[in-house]
Amino acid sequence: MTKTLRKGQTMVEYIIIVALIAVSLIAVFTYLSRAIGKKAAGATEALSSEEGNKAKSAADSISSDSIKSLGE
């Protein structure tokens, strides 16, 4: 009987440890998701602004004469 009680106690201890680890991981991932979200938003904004500037300068560099010469 003592051996059975010891196995049950050990199982409960493992369950408690796993639950504590799960709760702490959820807290860490929640905190990091905000930070990662802010970094991703900043990177996306920087890339879109950079791509927009490249597209504008490319459009400005094409003159109407070069477009006409393509048609000939």
CHARMM-style PDB file with segment names, atoms N, HN, CA, C and O in Angstrom:
ATOM      1  N   MET     1       0.822  -1.195   0.000  1.00  0.00      PROA
ATOM      2  CA  MET     1       0.000   0.000   0.000  1.00  0.00      PROA
ATOM      3  C   MET     1       0.866   1.259   0.000  1.00  0.00      PROA
ATOM      4  O   MET     1       0.530   2.247  -0.653  1.00  0.00      PROA
ATOM      5  N   THR     2       1.954   1.222   0.716  1.00  0.00      PROA
ATOM      6  HN  THR     2       2.227   0.419   1.246  1.00  0.00      PROA
ATOM      7  CA  THR     2       2.832   2.388   0.798  1.00  0.00      PROA
ATOM      8  C   THR     2       3.457   2.690  -0.554  1.00  0.00      PROA
ATOM      9  O   THR     2       3.622   3.852  -0.924  1.00  0.00      PROA
ATOM     10  N   LYS     3       3.804   1.639  -1.290  1.00  0.00      PROA
ATOM     11  HN  LYS     3       3.670   0.695  -0.989  1.00  0.00      PROA
ATOM     12  CA  LYS     3       4.404   1.817  -2.606  1.00  0.00      PROA
ATOM     13  C   LYS     3       3.402   2.479  -3.564  1.00  0.00      PROA
ATOM     14  O   LYS     3       3.791   3.330  -4.363  1.00  0.00      PROA
ATOM     15  N   THR     4       2.134   2.104  -3.493  1.00  0.00      PROA
ATOM     16  HN  THR     4       1.818   1.412  -2.844  1.00  0.00      PROA
ATOM     17  CA  THR     4       1.102   2.680  -4.343  1.00  0.00      PROA
ATOM     18  C   THR     4       0.901   4.156  -4.008  1.00  0.00      PROA
ATOM     19  O   THR     4       0.757   4.978  -4.913  1.00  0.00      PROA
ATOM     20  N   LEU     5       0.889   4.500  -2.731  1.00  0.00      PROA
ATOM     21  HN  LEU     5       1.006   3.833  -1.995  1.00  0.00      PROA
ATOM     22  CA  LEU     5       0.741   5.898  -2.323  1.00  0.00      PROA
ATOM     23  C   LEU     5       1.921   6.736  -2.804  1.00  0.00      PROA
ATOM     24  O   LEU     5       1.751   7.886  -3.208  1.00  0.00      PROA
ATOM     25  N   ARG     6       3.091   6.166  -2.759  1.00  0.00      PROA
ATOM     26  HN  ARG     6       3.229   5.232  -2.431  1.00  0.00      PROA
ATOM     27  CA  ARG     6       4.299   6.881  -3.189  1.00  0.00      PROA
ATOM     28  C   ARG     6       4.242   7.155  -4.690  1.00  0.00      PROA
ATOM     29  O   ARG     6       4.638   8.231  -5.141  1.00  0.00      PROA
ATOM     30  N   LYS     7       3.751   6.185  -5.466  1.00  0.00      PROA
ATOM     31  HN  LYS     7       3.430   5.312  -5.101  1.00  0.00      PROA
ATOM     32  CA  LYS     7       3.630   6.391  -6.914  1.00  0.00      PROA
ATOM     33  C   LYS     7       2.631   7.503  -7.212  1.00  0.00      PROA
ATOM     34  O   LYS     7       2.859   8.328  -8.097  1.00  0.00      PROA
ATOM     35  N   GLY     8       1.528   7.525  -6.477  1.00  0.00      PROA
ATOM     36  HN  GLY     8       1.342   6.855  -5.758  1.00  0.00      PROA
ATOM     37  CA  GLY     8       0.526   8.571  -6.662  1.00  0.00      PROA
ATOM     38  C   GLY     8       1.067   9.934  -6.289  1.00  0.00      PROA
ATOM     39  O   GLY     8       0.793  10.926  -6.965  1.00  0.00      PROA
ATOM     40  N   GLN     9       1.827   9.985  -5.224  1.00  0.00      PROA
ATOM     41  HN  GLN     9       2.050   9.180  -4.675  1.00  0.00      PROA
ATOM     42  CA  GLN     9       2.416  11.250  -4.786  1.00  0.00      PROA
ATOM     43  C   GLN     9       3.416  11.753  -5.819  1.00  0.00      PROA
ATOM     44  O   GLN     9       3.451  12.946  -6.119  1.00  0.00      PROA
ATOM     45  N   THR    10       4.214  10.867  -6.356  1.00  0.00      PROA
ATOM     46  HN  THR    10       4.186   9.897  -6.112  1.00  0.00      PROA
ATOM     47  CA  THR    10       5.188  11.245  -7.375  1.00  0.00      PROA
ATOM     48  C   THR    10       4.487  11.769  -8.628  1.00  0.00      PROA
ATOM     49  O   THR    10       4.934  12.748  -9.225  1.00  0.00      PROA
ATOM     50  N   MET    11       3.405  11.129  -9.021  1.00  0.00      PROA
ATOM     51  HN  MET    11       3.042  10.334  -8.535  1.00  0.00      PROA
ATOM     52  CA  MET    11       2.650  11.559 -10.191  1.00  0.00      PROA
ATOM     53  C   MET    11       2.083  12.959  -9.979  1.00  0.00      PROA
ATOM     54  O   MET    11       2.137  13.794 -10.881  1.00  0.00      PROA
ATOM     55  N   VAL    12       1.540  13.218  -8.794  1.00  0.00      PROA
ATOM     56  HN  VAL    12       1.496  12.540  -8.060  1.00  0.00      PROA
ATOM     57  CA  VAL    12       0.993  14.541  -8.485  1.00  0.00      PROA
ATOM     58  C   VAL    12       2.097  15.597  -8.510  1.00  0.00      PROA
ATOM     59  O   VAL    12       1.885  16.705  -9.001  1.00  0.00      PROA
ATOM     60  N   GLU    13       3.257  15.262  -7.990  1.00  0.00      PROA
ATOM     61  HN  GLU    13       3.429  14.361  -7.591  1.00  0.00      PROA
ATOM     62  CA  GLU    13       4.379  16.204  -8.012  1.00  0.00      PROA
ATOM     63  C   GLU    13       4.778  16.537  -9.449  1.00  0.00      PROA
ATOM     64  O   GLU    13       5.035  17.698  -9.767  1.00  0.00      PROA
ATOM     65  N   TYR    14       4.829  15.533 -10.312  1.00  0.00      PROA
ATOM     66  HN  TYR    14       4.620  14.589 -10.054  1.00  0.00      PROA
ATOM     67  CA  TYR    14       5.167  15.777 -11.717  1.00  0.00      PROA
ATOM     68  C   TYR    14       4.108  16.648 -12.392  1.00  0.00      PROA
ATOM     69  O   TYR    14       4.441  17.534 -13.179  1.00  0.00      PROA
ATOM     70  N   ILE    15       2.851  16.402 -12.090  1.00  0.00      PROA
ATOM     71  HN  ILE    15       2.581  15.682 -11.450  1.00  0.00      PROA
ATOM     72  CA  ILE    15       1.769  17.197 -12.679  1.00  0.00      PROA
ATOM     73  C   ILE    15       1.878  18.651 -12.237  1.00  0.00      PROA
ATOM     74  O   ILE    15       1.679  19.560 -13.042  1.00  0.00      PROA
ATOM     75  N   ILE    16       2.190  18.874 -10.978  1.00  0.00      PROA
ATOM     76  HN  ILE    16       2.352  18.135 -10.324  1.00  0.00      PROA
ATOM     77  CA  ILE    16       2.344  20.242 -10.471  1.00  0.00      PROA
ATOM     78  C   ILE    16       3.518  20.936 -11.159  1.00  0.00      PROA
ATOM     79  O   ILE    16       3.413  22.100 -11.546  1.00  0.00      PROA
ATOM     80  N   ILE    17       4.613  20.238 -11.307  1.00  0.00      PROA
ATOM     81  HN  ILE    17       4.698  19.292 -10.992  1.00  0.00      PROA
ATOM     82  CA  ILE    17       5.783  20.816 -11.973  1.00  0.00      PROA
ATOM     83  C   ILE    17       5.461  21.162 -13.426  1.00  0.00      PROA
ATOM     84  O   ILE    17       5.805  22.247 -13.894  1.00  0.00      PROA
ATOM     85  N   VAL    18       4.812  20.261 -14.132  1.00  0.00      PROA
ATOM     86  HN  VAL    18       4.533  19.379 -13.751  1.00  0.00      PROA
ATOM     87  CA  VAL    18       4.447  20.516 -15.527  1.00  0.00      PROA
ATOM     88  C   VAL    18       3.487  21.694 -15.628  1.00  0.00      PROA
ATOM     89  O   VAL    18       3.609  22.509 -16.542  1.00  0.00      PROA
ATOM     90  N   ALA    19       2.544  21.795 -14.714  1.00  0.00      PROA
ATOM     91  HN  ALA    19       2.446  21.133 -13.971  1.00  0.00      PROA
ATOM     92  CA  ALA    19       1.593  22.911 -14.720  1.00  0.00      PROA
ATOM     93  C   ALA    19       2.310  24.236 -14.471  1.00  0.00      PROA
ATOM     94  O   ALA    19       2.006  25.229 -15.132  1.00  0.00      PROA
ATOM     95  N   LEU    20       3.247  24.270 -13.542  1.00  0.00      PROA
ATOM     96  HN  LEU    20       3.494  23.464 -13.005  1.00  0.00      PROA
ATOM     97  CA  LEU    20       4.008  25.497 -13.277  1.00  0.00      PROA
ATOM     98  C   LEU    20       4.847  25.907 -14.479  1.00  0.00      PROA
ATOM     99  O   LEU    20       4.935  27.091 -14.806  1.00  0.00      PROA
ATOM    100  N   ILE    21       5.456  24.940 -15.126  1.00  0.00      PROA
ATOM    101  HN  ILE    21       5.384  23.979 -14.860  1.00  0.00      PROA
ATOM    102  CA  ILE    21       6.239  25.235 -16.330  1.00  0.00      PROA
ATOM    103  C   ILE    21       5.329  25.776 -17.429  1.00  0.00      PROA
ATOM    104  O   ILE    21       5.683  26.736 -18.114  1.00  0.00      PROA
ATOM    105  N   ALA    22       4.161  25.165 -17.597  1.00  0.00      PROA
ATOM    106  HN  ALA    22       3.873  24.385 -17.041  1.00  0.00      PROA
ATOM    107  CA  ALA    22       3.223  25.615 -18.637  1.00  0.00      PROA
ATOM    108  C   ALA    22       2.763  27.046 -18.377  1.00  0.00      PROA
ATOM    109  O   ALA    22       2.719  27.855 -19.304  1.00  0.00      PROA
ATOM    110  N   VAL    23       2.423  27.365 -17.141  1.00  0.00      PROA
ATOM    111  HN  VAL    23       2.458  26.708 -16.389  1.00  0.00      PROA
ATOM    112  CA  VAL    23       1.969  28.717 -16.805  1.00  0.00      PROA
ATOM    113  C   VAL    23       3.092  29.732 -17.035  1.00  0.00      PROA
ATOM    114  O   VAL    23       2.855  30.817 -17.568  1.00  0.00      PROA
ATOM    115  N   SER    24       4.299  29.380 -16.637  1.00  0.00      PROA
ATOM    116  HN  SER    24       4.492  28.499 -16.204  1.00  0.00      PROA
ATOM    117  CA  SER    24       5.413  30.314 -16.831  1.00  0.00      PROA
ATOM    118  C   SER    24       5.717  30.504 -18.320  1.00  0.00      PROA
ATOM    119  O   SER    24       6.031  31.618 -18.742  1.00  0.00      PROA
ATOM    120  N   LEU    25       5.630  29.445 -19.118  1.00  0.00      PROA
ATOM    121  HN  LEU    25       5.375  28.541 -18.776  1.00  0.00      PROA
ATOM    122  CA  LEU    25       5.855  29.583 -20.555  1.00  0.00      PROA
ATOM    123  C   LEU    25       4.781  30.448 -21.220  1.00  0.00      PROA
ATOM    124  O   LEU    25       5.078  31.244 -22.111  1.00  0.00      PROA
ATOM    125  N   ILE    26       3.558  30.286 -20.788  1.00  0.00      PROA
ATOM    126  HN  ILE    26       3.317  29.639 -20.064  1.00  0.00      PROA
ATOM    127  CA  ILE    26       2.476  31.117 -21.336  1.00  0.00      PROA
ATOM    128  C   ILE    26       2.742  32.587 -21.013  1.00  0.00      PROA
ATOM    129  O   ILE    26       2.555  33.450 -21.871  1.00  0.00      PROA
ATOM    130  N   ALA    27       3.172  32.878 -19.790  1.00  0.00      PROA
ATOM    131  HN  ALA    27       3.324  32.176 -19.093  1.00  0.00      PROA
ATOM    132  CA  ALA    27       3.469  34.254 -19.405  1.00  0.00      PROA
ATOM    133  C   ALA    27       4.622  34.823 -20.227  1.00  0.00      PROA
ATOM    134  O   ALA    27       4.551  35.961 -20.689  1.00  0.00      PROA
ATOM    135  N   VAL    28       5.670  34.048 -20.411  1.00  0.00      PROA
ATOM    136  HN  VAL    28       5.728  33.123 -20.036  1.00  0.00      PROA
ATOM    137  CA  VAL    28       6.829  34.507 -21.187  1.00  0.00      PROA
ATOM    138  C   VAL    28       6.439  34.729 -22.638  1.00  0.00      PROA
ATOM    139  O   VAL    28       6.802  35.754 -23.215  1.00  0.00      PROA
ATOM    140  N   PHE    29       5.710  33.801 -23.244  1.00  0.00      PROA
ATOM    141  HN  PHE    29       5.415  32.969 -22.776  1.00  0.00      PROA
ATOM    142  CA  PHE    29       5.314  33.953 -24.644  1.00  0.00      PROA
ATOM    143  C   PHE    29       4.360  35.137 -24.827  1.00  0.00      PROA
ATOM    144  O   PHE    29       4.414  35.814 -25.853  1.00  0.00      PROA
ATOM    145  N   THR    30       3.500  35.390 -23.858  1.00  0.00      PROA
ATOM    146  HN  THR    30       3.456  34.840 -23.024  1.00  0.00      PROA
ATOM    147  CA  THR    30       2.605  36.547 -23.943  1.00  0.00      PROA
ATOM    148  C   THR    30       3.414  37.838 -23.920  1.00  0.00      PROA
ATOM    149  O   THR    30       3.153  38.753 -24.702  1.00  0.00      PROA
ATOM    150  N   TYR    31       4.386  37.911 -23.034  1.00  0.00      PROA
ATOM    151  HN  TYR    31       4.598  37.168 -22.399  1.00  0.00      PROA
ATOM    152  CA  TYR    31       5.231  39.106 -22.951  1.00  0.00      PROA
ATOM    153  C   TYR    31       6.044  39.276 -24.227  1.00  0.00      PROA
ATOM    154  O   TYR    31       6.118  40.377 -24.773  1.00  0.00      PROA
ATOM    155  N   LEU    32       6.653  38.201 -24.705  1.00  0.00      PROA
ATOM    156  HN  LEU    32       6.594  37.306 -24.262  1.00  0.00      PROA
ATOM    157  CA  LEU    32       7.501  38.293 -25.885  1.00  0.00      PROA
ATOM    158  C   LEU    32       6.701  38.536 -27.156  1.00  0.00      PROA
ATOM    159  O   LEU    32       7.211  39.144 -28.097  1.00  0.00      PROA
ATOM    160  N   SER    33       5.463  38.073 -27.200  1.00  0.00      PROA
ATOM    161  HN  SER    33       5.049  37.578 -26.435  1.00  0.00      PROA
ATOM    162  CA  SER    33       4.681  38.272 -28.415  1.00  0.00      PROA
ATOM    163  C   SER    33       4.422  39.754 -28.655  1.00  0.00      PROA
ATOM    164  O   SER    33       4.390  40.196 -29.804  1.00  0.00      PROA
ATOM    165  N   ARG    34       4.239  40.520 -27.600  1.00  0.00      PROA
ATOM    166  HN  ARG    34       4.265  40.162 -26.667  1.00  0.00      PROA
ATOM    167  CA  ARG    34       4.063  41.973 -27.753  1.00  0.00      PROA
ATOM    168  C   ARG    34       5.347  42.597 -28.292  1.00  0.00      PROA
ATOM    169  O   ARG    34       5.301  43.411 -29.214  1.00  0.00      PROA
ATOM    170  N   ALA    35       6.480  42.222 -27.727  1.00  0.00      PROA
ATOM    171  HN  ALA    35       6.517  41.561 -26.978  1.00  0.00      PROA
ATOM    172  CA  ALA    35       7.757  42.789 -28.164  1.00  0.00      PROA
ATOM    173  C   ALA    35       8.066  42.381 -29.603  1.00  0.00      PROA
ATOM    174  O   ALA    35       8.515  43.200 -30.404  1.00  0.00      PROA
ATOM    175  N   ILE    36       7.826  41.118 -29.921  1.00  0.00      PROA
ATOM    176  HN  ILE    36       7.462  40.452 -29.270  1.00  0.00      PROA
ATOM    177  CA  ILE    36       8.087  40.640 -31.279  1.00  0.00      PROA
ATOM    178  C   ILE    36       7.131  41.299 -32.263  1.00  0.00      PROA
ATOM    179  O   ILE    36       7.522  41.618 -33.386  1.00  0.00      PROA
ATOM    180  N   GLY    37       5.892  41.503 -31.858  1.00  0.00      PROA
ATOM    181  HN  GLY    37       5.575  41.243 -30.946  1.00  0.00      PROA
ATOM    182  CA  GLY    37       4.918  42.175 -32.715  1.00  0.00      PROA
ATOM    183  C   GLY    37       5.342  43.601 -33.041  1.00  0.00      PROA
ATOM    184  O   GLY    37       5.208  44.050 -34.179  1.00  0.00      PROA
ATOM    185  N   LYS    38       5.853  44.310 -32.039  1.00  0.00      PROA
ATOM    186  HN  LYS    38       5.961  43.945 -31.115  1.00  0.00      PROA
ATOM    187  CA  LYS    38       6.325  45.673 -32.268  1.00  0.00      PROA
ATOM    188  C   LYS    38       7.524  45.694 -33.203  1.00  0.00      PROA
ATOM    189  O   LYS    38       7.615  46.562 -34.071  1.00  0.00      PROA
ATOM    190  N   LYS    39       8.439  44.757 -33.040  1.00  0.00      PROA
ATOM    191  HN  LYS    39       8.365  44.052 -32.334  1.00  0.00      PROA
ATOM    192  CA  LYS    39       9.612  44.690 -33.914  1.00  0.00      PROA
ATOM    193  C   LYS    39       9.199  44.360 -35.345  1.00  0.00      PROA
ATOM    194  O   LYS    39       9.716  44.951 -36.292  1.00  0.00      PROA
ATOM    195  N   ALA    40       8.276  43.427 -35.505  1.00  0.00      PROA
ATOM    196  HN  ALA    40       7.855  42.947 -34.735  1.00  0.00      PROA
ATOM    197  CA  ALA    40       7.817  43.043 -36.843  1.00  0.00      PROA
ATOM    198  C   ALA    40       7.093  44.212 -37.515  1.00  0.00      PROA
ATOM    199  O   ALA    40       7.260  44.438 -38.714  1.00  0.00      PROA
ATOM    200  N   ALA    41       6.296  44.949 -36.754  1.00  0.00      PROA
ATOM    201  HN  ALA    41       6.161  44.765 -35.780  1.00  0.00      PROA
ATOM    202  CA  ALA    41       5.598  46.099 -37.322  1.00  0.00      PROA
ATOM    203  C   ALA    41       6.590  47.169 -37.763  1.00  0.00      PROA
ATOM    204  O   ALA    41       6.421  47.776 -38.821  1.00  0.00      PROA
ATOM    205  N   GLY    42       7.600  47.398 -36.974  1.00  0.00      PROA
ATOM    206  HN  GLY    42       7.737  46.905 -36.115  1.00  0.00      PROA
ATOM    207  CA  GLY    42       8.629  48.377 -37.337  1.00  0.00      PROA
ATOM    208  C   GLY    42       9.389  47.962 -38.580  1.00  0.00      PROA
ATOM    209  O   GLY    42       9.666  48.791 -39.447  1.00  0.00      PROA
ATOM    210  N   ALA    43       9.729  46.683 -38.674  1.00  0.00      PROA
ATOM    211  HN  ALA    43       9.504  46.010 -37.969  1.00  0.00      PROA
ATOM    212  CA  ALA    43      10.449  46.189 -39.846  1.00  0.00      PROA
ATOM    213  C   ALA    43       9.576  46.273 -41.087  1.00  0.00      PROA
ATOM    214  O   ALA    43      10.056  46.639 -42.160  1.00  0.00      PROA
ATOM    215  N   THR    44       8.303  45.938 -40.951  1.00  0.00      PROA
ATOM    216  HN  THR    44       7.913  45.641 -40.080  1.00  0.00      PROA
ATOM    217  CA  THR    44       7.379  46.011 -42.087  1.00  0.00      PROA
ATOM    218  C   THR    44       7.226  47.444 -42.569  1.00  0.00      PROA
ATOM    219  O   THR    44       7.215  47.705 -43.771  1.00  0.00      PROA
ATOM    220  N   GLU    45       7.109  48.365 -41.631  1.00  0.00      PROA
ATOM    221  HN  GLU    45       7.118  48.153 -40.654  1.00  0.00      PROA
ATOM    222  CA  GLU    45       6.975  49.779 -42.006  1.00  0.00      PROA
ATOM    223  C   GLU    45       8.229  50.276 -42.711  1.00  0.00      PROA
ATOM    224  O   GLU    45       8.139  50.996 -43.706  1.00  0.00      PROA
ATOM    225  N   ALA    46       9.393  49.898 -42.203  1.00  0.00      PROA
ATOM    226  HN  ALA    46       9.466  49.313 -41.395  1.00  0.00      PROA
ATOM    227  CA  ALA    46      10.650  50.326 -42.822  1.00  0.00      PROA
ATOM    228  C   ALA    46      10.782  49.757 -44.229  1.00  0.00      PROA
ATOM    229  O   ALA    46      11.202  50.458 -45.149  1.00  0.00      PROA
ATOM    230  N   LEU    47      10.426  48.490 -44.395  1.00  0.00      PROA
ATOM    231  HN  LEU    47      10.085  47.920 -43.647  1.00  0.00      PROA
ATOM    232  CA  LEU    47      10.531  47.875 -45.717  1.00  0.00      PROA
ATOM    233  C   LEU    47       9.546  48.492 -46.702  1.00  0.00      PROA
ATOM    234  O   LEU    47       9.900  48.750 -47.852  1.00  0.00      PROA
ATOM    235  N   SER    48       8.317  48.731 -46.264  1.00  0.00      PROA
ATOM    236  HN  SER    48       8.029  48.522 -45.330  1.00  0.00      PROA
ATOM    237  CA  SER    48       7.329  49.288 -47.187  1.00  0.00      PROA
ATOM    238  C   SER    48       7.709  50.708 -47.580  1.00  0.00      PROA
ATOM    239  O   SER    48       7.498  51.097 -48.728  1.00  0.00      PROA
ATOM    240  N   SER    49       8.254  51.482 -46.672  1.00  0.00      PROA
ATOM    241  HN  SER    49       8.425  51.166 -45.739  1.00  0.00      PROA
ATOM    242  CA  SER    49       8.675  52.842 -46.998  1.00  0.00      PROA
ATOM    243  C   SER    49       9.877  52.804 -47.937  1.00  0.00      PROA
ATOM    244  O   SER    49       9.971  53.619 -48.855  1.00  0.00      PROA
ATOM    245  N   GLU    50      10.782  51.880 -47.718  1.00  0.00      PROA
ATOM    246  HN  GLU    50      10.705  51.218 -46.972  1.00  0.00      PROA
ATOM    247  CA  GLU    50      11.952  51.736 -48.579  1.00  0.00      PROA
ATOM    248  C   GLU    50      11.538  51.303 -49.982  1.00  0.00      PROA
ATOM    249  O   GLU    50      12.046  51.834 -50.970  1.00  0.00      PROA
ATOM    250  N   GLU    51      10.623  50.347 -50.075  1.00  0.00      PROA
ATOM    251  HN  GLU    51      10.211  49.916 -49.273  1.00  0.00      PROA
ATOM    252  CA  GLU    51      10.148  49.878 -51.378  1.00  0.00      PROA
ATOM    253  C   GLU    51       9.386  50.981 -52.104  1.00  0.00      PROA
ATOM    254  O   GLU    51       9.488  51.110 -53.324  1.00  0.00      PROA
ATOM    255  N   GLY    52       8.629  51.771 -51.361  1.00  0.00      PROA
ATOM    256  HN  GLY    52       8.546  51.666 -50.370  1.00  0.00      PROA
ATOM    257  CA  GLY    52       7.897  52.876 -51.970  1.00  0.00      PROA
ATOM    258  C   GLY    52       8.828  53.920 -52.547  1.00  0.00      PROA
ATOM    259  O   GLY    52       8.579  54.459 -53.625  1.00  0.00      PROA
ATOM    260  N   ASN    53       9.900  54.205 -51.829  1.00  0.00      PROA
ATOM    261  HN  ASN    53      10.103  53.767 -50.953  1.00  0.00      PROA
ATOM    262  CA  ASN    53      10.875  55.170 -52.331  1.00  0.00      PROA
ATOM    263  C   ASN    53      11.572  54.643 -53.581  1.00  0.00      PROA
ATOM    264  O   ASN    53      11.818  55.403 -54.518  1.00  0.00      PROA
ATOM    265  N   LYS    54      11.892  53.345 -53.604  1.00  0.00      PROA
ATOM    266  HN  LYS    54      11.692  52.728 -52.843  1.00  0.00      PROA
ATOM    267  CA  LYS    54      12.539  52.754 -54.779  1.00  0.00      PROA
ATOM    268  C   LYS    54      11.614  52.801 -55.988  1.00  0.00      PROA
ATOM    269  O   LYS    54      12.045  53.116 -57.097  1.00  0.00      PROA
ATOM    270  N   ALA    55      10.345  52.489 -55.770  1.00  0.00      PROA
ATOM    271  HN  ALA    55       9.995  52.233 -54.869  1.00  0.00      PROA
ATOM    272  CA  ALA    55       9.389  52.494 -56.877  1.00  0.00      PROA
ATOM    273  C   ALA    55       9.199  53.904 -57.417  1.00  0.00      PROA
ATOM    274  O   ALA    55       9.091  54.090 -58.629  1.00  0.00      PROA
ATOM    275  N   LYS    56       9.157  54.893 -56.540  1.00  0.00      PROA
ATOM    276  HN  LYS    56       9.244  54.741 -55.556  1.00  0.00      PROA
ATOM    277  CA  LYS    56       8.983  56.282 -56.974  1.00  0.00      PROA
ATOM    278  C   LYS    56      10.190  56.743 -57.770  1.00  0.00      PROA
ATOM    279  O   LYS    56      10.033  57.378 -58.813  1.00  0.00      PROA
ATOM    280  N   SER    57      11.388  56.437 -57.300  1.00  0.00      PROA
ATOM    281  HN  SER    57      11.516  55.921 -56.452  1.00  0.00      PROA
ATOM    282  CA  SER    57      12.581  56.865 -58.030  1.00  0.00      PROA
ATOM    283  C   SER    57      12.688  56.135 -59.365  1.00  0.00      PROA
ATOM    284  O   SER    57      13.160  56.715 -60.343  1.00  0.00      PROA
ATOM    285  N   ALA    58      12.263  54.885 -59.426  1.00  0.00      PROA
ATOM    286  HN  ALA    58      11.880  54.414 -58.632  1.00  0.00      PROA
ATOM    287  CA  ALA    58      12.283  54.153 -60.699  1.00  0.00      PROA
ATOM    288  C   ALA    58      11.278  54.756 -61.669  1.00  0.00      PROA
ATOM    289  O   ALA    58      11.559  54.870 -62.862  1.00  0.00      PROA
ATOM    290  N   ALA    59      10.117  55.139 -61.170  1.00  0.00      PROA
ATOM    291  HN  ALA    59       9.888  55.046 -60.201  1.00  0.00      PROA
ATOM    292  CA  ALA    59       9.102  55.744 -62.033  1.00  0.00      PROA
ATOM    293  C   ALA    59       9.560  57.113 -62.516  1.00  0.00      PROA
ATOM    294  O   ALA    59       9.295  57.488 -63.658  1.00  0.00      PROA
ATOM    295  N   ASP    60      10.234  57.853 -61.669  1.00  0.00      PROA
ATOM    296  HN  ASP    60      10.449  57.549 -60.741  1.00  0.00      PROA
ATOM    297  CA  ASP    60      10.730  59.171 -62.053  1.00  0.00      PROA
ATOM    298  C   ASP    60      11.843  59.072 -63.097  1.00  0.00      PROA
ATOM    299  O   ASP    60      11.992  59.958 -63.939  1.00  0.00      PROA
ATOM    300  N   SER    61      12.628  57.985 -63.037  1.00  0.00      PROA
ATOM    301  HN  SER    61      12.508  57.266 -62.353  1.00  0.00      PROA
ATOM    302  CA  SER    61      13.754  57.852 -63.965  1.00  0.00      PROA
ATOM    303  C   SER    61      13.310  57.470 -65.377  1.00  0.00      PROA
ATOM    304  O   SER    61      14.064  57.648 -66.333  1.00  0.00      PROA
ATOM    305  N   ILE    62      12.108  56.955 -65.508  1.00  0.00      PROA
ATOM    306  HN  ILE    62      11.495  56.811 -64.731  1.00  0.00      PROA
ATOM    307  CA  ILE    62      11.604  56.594 -66.832  1.00  0.00      PROA
ATOM    308  C   ILE    62      10.952  57.831 -67.436  1.00  0.00      PROA
ATOM    309  O   ILE    62       9.971  58.354 -66.906  1.00  0.00      PROA
ATOM    310  N   SER    63      11.494  58.275 -68.519  1.00  0.00      PROA
ATOM    311  HN  SER    63      12.291  57.850 -68.949  1.00  0.00      PROA
ATOM    312  CA  SER    63      10.927  59.461 -69.159  1.00  0.00      PROA
ATOM    313  C   SER    63       9.928  59.036 -70.232  1.00  0.00      PROA
ATOM    314  O   SER    63       9.882  57.878 -70.647  1.00  0.00      PROA
ATOM    315  N   SER    64       9.149  59.990 -70.657  1.00  0.00      PROA
ATOM    316  HN  SER    64       9.186  60.931 -70.320  1.00  0.00      PROA
ATOM    317  CA  SER    64       8.151  59.668 -71.683  1.00  0.00      PROA
ATOM    318  C   SER    64       8.833  59.343 -73.004  1.00  0.00      PROA
ATOM    319  O   SER    64       8.284  58.587 -73.805  1.00  0.00      PROA
ATOM    320  N   ASP    65      10.020  59.898 -73.249  1.00  0.00      PROA
ATOM    321  HN  ASP    65      10.466  60.512 -72.598  1.00  0.00      PROA
ATOM    322  CA  ASP    65      10.749  59.589 -74.495  1.00  0.00      PROA
ATOM    323  C   ASP    65      11.156  58.117 -74.529  1.00  0.00      PROA
ATOM    324  O   ASP    65      11.061  57.469 -75.572  1.00  0.00      PROA
ATOM    325  N   SER    66      11.608  57.592 -73.395  1.00  0.00      PROA
ATOM    326  HN  SER    66      11.686  58.118 -72.549  1.00  0.00      PROA
ATOM    327  CA  SER    66      12.025  56.192 -73.388  1.00  0.00      PROA
ATOM    328  C   SER    66      10.827  55.263 -73.567  1.00  0.00      PROA
ATOM    329  O   SER    66      10.959  54.185 -74.148  1.00  0.00      PROA
ATOM    330  N   ILE    67       9.671  55.670 -73.074  1.00  0.00      PROA
ATOM    331  HN  ILE    67       9.564  56.545 -72.602  1.00  0.00      PROA
ATOM    332  CA  ILE    67       8.456  54.859 -73.266  1.00  0.00      PROA
ATOM    333  C   ILE    67       8.042  54.884 -74.733  1.00  0.00      PROA
ATOM    334  O   ILE    67       7.623  53.861 -75.275  1.00  0.00      PROA
ATOM    335  N   LYS    68       8.155  56.048 -75.384  1.00  0.00      PROA
ATOM    336  HN  LYS    68       8.495  56.879 -74.944  1.00  0.00      PROA
ATOM    337  CA  LYS    68       7.812  56.161 -76.810  1.00  0.00      PROA
ATOM    338  C   LYS    68       8.752  55.313 -77.652  1.00  0.00      PROA
ATOM    339  O   LYS    68       8.325  54.683 -78.620  1.00  0.00      PROA
ATOM    340  N   SER    69      10.027  55.294 -77.289  1.00  0.00      PROA
ATOM    341  HN  SER    69      10.374  55.805 -76.502  1.00  0.00      PROA
ATOM    342  CA  SER    69      10.990  54.528 -78.082  1.00  0.00      PROA
ATOM    343  C   SER    69      10.756  53.025 -77.953  1.00  0.00      PROA
ATOM    344  O   SER    69      11.112  52.262 -78.852  1.00  0.00      PROA
ATOM    345  N   LEU    70      10.161  52.598 -76.842  1.00  0.00      PROA
ATOM    346  HN  LEU    70       9.872  53.218 -76.112  1.00  0.00      PROA
ATOM    347  CA  LEU    70       9.841  51.180 -76.693  1.00  0.00      PROA
ATOM    348  C   LEU    70       8.754  50.753 -77.664  1.00  0.00      PROA
ATOM    349  O   LEU    70       8.732  49.604 -78.106  1.00  0.00      PROA
ATOM    350  N   GLY    71       7.863  51.658 -77.996  1.00  0.00      PROA
ATOM    351  HN  GLY    71       7.881  52.591 -77.638  1.00  0.00      PROA
ATOM    352  CA  GLY    71       6.767  51.338 -78.887  1.00  0.00      PROA
ATOM    353  C   GLY    71       7.198  51.243 -80.359  1.00  0.00      PROA
ATOM    354  O   GLY    71       6.477  50.676 -81.181  1.00  0.00      PROA
ATOM    355  N   GLU    72       8.337  51.781 -80.679  1.00  0.00      PROA
ATOM    356  HN  GLU    72       8.923  52.241 -80.012  1.00  0.00      PROA
ATOM    357  CA  GLU    72       8.785  51.786 -82.080  1.00  0.00      PROA
ATOM    358  C   GLU    72       9.498  50.545 -82.482  1.00  0.00      PROA
ATOM    359  OT1 GLU    72       9.925  50.422 -83.630  1.00  0.00      PROA
TER     360      GLU     72
END
